């Protein structure tokens, strides 16, 4: 039996959410699965990835093969690093150091992504304000401010 770790679609039409499951590779996408090991929601920003690391590593040790998408999810959640360290029999101190390095690099990458997104939004806002057409009154017509018109009407009423 070929076992794969893959996505199981749940959610409404045009609003996908996925379970990360272990199942026989010969079965259909939404057929019965062996075990649920996580959850993935691509619609949120950033995407929600919740994976039980112990179960995932246990199934990887048993020979389950993750699909390409699930492998990327494992990289984003740190499962791939932990499995790699465990597979290469790294001692506990080395594991802790490598996991801390990975977490710091991940935080830096997320901060850079957010800053780039904020800068992009600022540039778009500046371009929109710069591209607004400026309406200048024609020289032949006198410029009348709304406040003066309202003041004149109130003066006429007081005179009467």
Residue pairs with C-beta under 8 A, 6 or more apart in sequence:
1 24
2 24
2 25
2 26
2 65
3 22
3 23
3 24
3 25
3 34
3 59
3 62
3 63
3 64
3 65
4 22
4 23
4 24
4 25
4 64
4 65
4 66
4 67
5 20
5 21
5 22
5 37
5 56
5 59
5 60
5 64
5 65
5 66
5 67
5 70
6 20
6 21
6 23
6 29
6 66
6 67
6 69
6 70
7 18
7 19
7 20
7 21
7 29
7 40
7 67
7 69
7 70
8 18
8 19
8 20
8 21
8 23
8 29
8 30
8 33
8 36
9 16
9 17
9 18
9 29
9 30
10 16
10 17
10 18
10 19
11 17
11 18
15 43
16 42
16 43
17 39
17 40
17 41
17 42
17 43
18 39
18 40
18 41
18 42
19 33
19 36
19 38
19 39
19 40
20 36
20 37
20 38
20 39
20 40
20 51
20 56
20 70
20 73
21 33
21 34
21 35
21 36
21 37
22 33
22 34
22 35
22 37
22 59
22 64
23 31
23 32
23 33
23 34
24 34
25 65
27 33
35 55
35 59
37 51
37 52
37 55
37 56
37 59
38 49
38 50
38 51
38 52
38 56
38 73
38 77
39 48
39 49
39 50
39 51
40 47
40 48
40 49
40 50
40 73
41 47
41 48
46 110
49 73
49 76
49 77
51 73
51 74
51 77
51 79
53 77
53 78
53 79
53 82
56 74
56 79
56 83
57 79
57 82
57 83
57 86
60 66
60 83
61 83
61 86
66 74
71 80
74 80
74 83
75 81
78 99
78 102
78 103
78 106
81 98
81 99
81 102
82 95
82 99
85 94
85 95
85 98
85 99
86 95
90 98
137 143
